[in-house]
């Protein structure tokens, strides 16, 4: 059931807020990460599945890529509508090692072949997802802009990976100011590396 929020005035009336995640949001952050990675947890019919418990635990921790501490929540009238996970790349290798070790039973690719998604001097937008009933309302753009502002405030280059087949996402990223500046081999596939 699509909610009637498809224009900016509707969003204002609906009380859209962005806020830093708390430890209590770890379960929702796990959903954001899982959906961003292609899991069908949320769908238009309103059914809802939970991500793997190990992923939820990774999001509860403070020393992983997907930590709630790296996350921002978009709420509509106090209800989580979407989220973003983004972080400084300065200690990416250590965070990735801990994250992938905890999720080893879910990984279907050779992690030793995977390039680093982020490095020192970069702010990496890892995962962004919006619930189906709130898509098309500009929430993803607001989350992305908030992450961009956070990274730029730290003097960092903003980086994300975009699936070459996902033309809709690429169009959004380009409208916000990203451009392709290379490629990344991650999760067993080639992605566009985009910077802003």
N, C-alpha and C positions, 0 to 999 in steps of 0.2 A: 504494500500500500504506500504509494508515493505521497509524501507530505507536501503541502502547497507552500513551498519556500523558494521557488525558482526565480525570485528577483531580490535585489538588495533591500528594498523596503520591507519585504516579508521577513528577511533575516533579522533586520533591526527589531521589528515587531516581535519576533520569536525569541529575542534575547540570546543572540550568539555571543559566547564568551570563549576566550582562549585562556588556558591556565596551565602552569607547570603540573605535571603528574605527581601524584604522591604514591607511597608504597601500596596504598589500598587500590590503586589503579593498575597494578601489575597484571591482573587477569585481562583487563581490556587492552593493555599494551600488547600482550601476547596475541590477542585477536588481530590487532592492527598489523603486527609483524607477519602472522600467518597469512592473512588476506593479501598483504603486499607481496608475499612470496608465491601467491597463486592458490592458496587453499580456499575452498568454497564454504566458508563458515557462515557468511552472511549472504542472503539472497533475497530477491524481490518478493518471494512468497511469505517472508516474515519468519521462516524457520531459522534457527540459530544453533550452531554447534560450538563446542568448546575446543580450543587447541590442546595439544598434548600437554600433560602435566609437567613434563620436563621443560617445555618452552615457558610455561607459566612461572616455573621456579627460576629460570634464567632471568625473566623480567623482574622478579622480586629481588634479585641480587643487585649489588652496587658495583660489581667488578666484571660486568659483561657488556657486550655491544648493545644488547636490547634492554638494558636496565631502565627501570622507570625513571631514574635520575637523568636520562638522556631524552626524556619524552615530554610532549606537550599534548594536551587534550583540548579538543573543540567540543563545547557543550551547547545544546539548544535547550533552553528552559531547564537547565540543570541536568539534562540527560546526555551522556556521551554520544556524540555524533561522528567523531573521527579522531584521528591522532597522528602524530609524527614522531619518529625516532631519529635524532641527529646528534652528532658528537664531534669533538675535536679529534683529529687523527693522530695526535702525538703519541699515544700508546696503543694504537690499533693492533699491532701484532700480538701483544699480550692479551688484550681483550678478546680478540678473535680466537686465540688458542683456548682460553677458558670457556668461551661460548660454544665453540664447536665440540670440545671435549664433553660438555654437558648434553649436547644434542646428537651425539655420535649415532645413536640408533635411528635417527631421522634422516641422516645425511646419505645421499645416494650418488655422490660425486667424489672424485679424488681431491681432497682439500689441499694436497701438496702442489697440485697444478693450478690452484686458484691464485690470481693476482691479488695483491693488497688493494682493497677498495679505497683506502685513505692513507695518508701519511702526514707527518708533521707539516704544519703550515696550511692544512686543509680542514674544512668543516664538512663532514660527510652527512648528507641526507640519506639515511639508510632505508627507512620505511615510512610510507604515508598511505593511509586508507581512510575512506569515508563510508559510513553505512549506506546501503543502497537507497533508502528512503530520503537521504539528504544529499545525494549526488546531484550535480548540476546547479547547486546553490552557491558556488564559489568558496566552499569551505576548504577544499584542498589548496586553492590558491592562497587563502589567508594563512593556513598552516605553513605552507612553503615560504611565504614572505616573512613570517615570524622567525623561521629557522634561518633564512638568509640574513635578516637583521642581526640575529644572535651571532652568527659566524662573522659577519662583517664588523661587528662591534669589537670582536677579538682580533681583527686584522687578518682574518683567514680567507682563503679562496674557497668558495662553496662548490662542492662536487656532488654529483649523483650519478647513478647508473640507470640507463633507460633501455628497455628491451626494444631492439630495432623494429619488432613487429607491432609494438604498441604506439601507433601513430597518434592516438588521442592524447596519451600522456606526453609524448614528445611535443605536440602542439602546445599544450599547457605550459610545459617547461620553457619553450621558446618565447611564448607570450610574456612570461615572467622575467626573461632576460638570460636564460641559459643558452649555450651553444655547444655543439659537439666539438670536442678537441682531442678525440682519440677513441680508443676502445679499451674495454676491460674484459678479461676472461674470468668470469665468476660463476659459481653454481653450475659449472659444466657447460656454459654457453658464452657467446660473445655478446657484450652489451656496448651501447654507446656510452662513452665517458663524457658527461656534460658539466660545464663549469659556468659560474656566474660571478 
